Amino acid sequence: MPSNQNVQGGKAFGLLKEQQRLKLEEINKEYLEDQKYRDEEDLAEKLESLKNKYAEFDLNDQGEIDMMGLKRMMEKLGVPKTHLELKKMIVEVTGGSSNTINYRDFVKMMLGKRSAVLKLVLIFEDKANGSPCKPEGPPPKRDIASLP
């Protein structure tokens, strides 16, 4: 019987995704217990939806959003960005402490008061879709002028 070390592709990926999901849920619990966020309305629902949104990105092995993951997500949303813009978006979220966006940074950005470009794009995308469910097919082309 083969050991788990030899699990190929899909299954290993599924396992990784599952571990990432559990890690995100643990972090969500921290936020739910954090006094700083106790006045946040519907915090549990928001965190659940942020977790799902974060998991839509192509995360790297550490479960973080790197430059390529961000690039692919922006393209998927119909707002492709240049290398420099992507770099700026990441710095905006992490404060320059890292060149990947981890889940805590992501949650802080989405719940925080500051308007990061990434946050605006994601909020805009949710509004444009009218629901958290993704429509099938390619995203509609949008020009930068239509962003809030």
N, C-alpha and C positions, 0 to 999 in steps of 0.2 A: 504494500500500500504506500503510495507516495506521501511524503511529508508535506506540510503546508508551505514549505519553502518553494515548492515547485508550482504553486497555483499560478496559472497563466492569466495575463491580461484582465479580462472582464471581472472575474471573481475577486482578484486582488484589488482592482479599482473599486469595486462595490464595497469591499471591506474597508478600504481607505476612506471612502465617502462616509461610510457608517461611523467610523471612528471620528472623523471630522465633525459629523453631525452631533455626536455625543459631546464632543469637546465644546461645540458652540452652545449646546444646551446647558452645560455646566457654567459657561460664562454668562449665559442669560440668567441663570439662578443668582449669580453674584449681583447682577444689575437689579433683579427683583428685590434683593435684600439691602441694596444700597440706599441709604437715607437720602442721598443727593437726588435720587430719581423718584422718591416716594410720591411727589405731587404730579408726576407725569401721568396723564390720563391713559387708560387702556394699555398700561406698560406691557403686560403679558402678551397681549395681541400684537403690539408693535414689535416686541422682541421676536415673537414667533415669525412674523412676516419679514423682519430683518434677517433672521437666520436663513429663511428660504431664499431671500434675495441674494444674500452673501454666497450661498451654496450654488447659485446659478453661475457664478463666475467660475472660470477654470482656475482652481486653486493649485498652488505648487505643493510639493511634498510636505511642506510644513503647514499646509492648510491656510496659506496666506495668498493675497492677491498680489501677483508680481506684475511687472510692466506688460508682459505678453498677455496675461489674463485680463488686465484692464483694457488693453488694446482690442482684444477679441470681443469683450463685452461692449465696448463703445461702438465697434463696427456692427455688432448684432443689433444694437439699439438705433443704428442709422446715424450715429454722430461720430464718425471716425476722427481720431485725433492724431496729431503728429507726435513724434518721439518726445519732443520738448514739452508739448502740452501734457502728455501723459506723465512725464517727470514732475511737472508743476502740480498736477492733480494729486500725485502721491505725496509730494512734500506738503501740500495743503492739508492733507488728512493726517499725516504722521508728524507734522511739524519739523520734518527733515531728519527725524531720528532714525529713519529706516527707508530702504528703497522698496519695501513691500508693505502692503496694508494688512494688518492683522485684524481679527474680528473685533477686538476691543476698540481699536481706532475707528473701525467702520461704524460700530454702534455709537461711539461718542460723537462721530461726525453726524450721523443721522438724527440723533436725539438732541444734539447741541444746538446752540443758537446761531452759530456761524454758518454762512452759506458757502460751502465748498462747491466747486464746479460739479464734482461727482454727485453730490447730494442733489443739486438742482436737476441734473440729467435724470437721475433715478426717480425723483418726485415727478418731474415732467412726464416721464415715461409712464408712470403709474396713472397719472391723470389722463394722459392721452389714450390709454387703454381702457380707462373707466373701471377697470377691475384688476385684481392681482393676477388673474388668469392670463396666460400668454395666448394671443391669437396664433393660429398656424400660419406658416408662410413667412416670407421675408418681411422685416419691419418696414413701415412706410418711410420713404425718404423725407427727412426734415432738414430745413435749413436753420442756420444759427439764429436767424432773425426771429424765428418762432419760439425760441427759448425764453423763459420768463426773465 
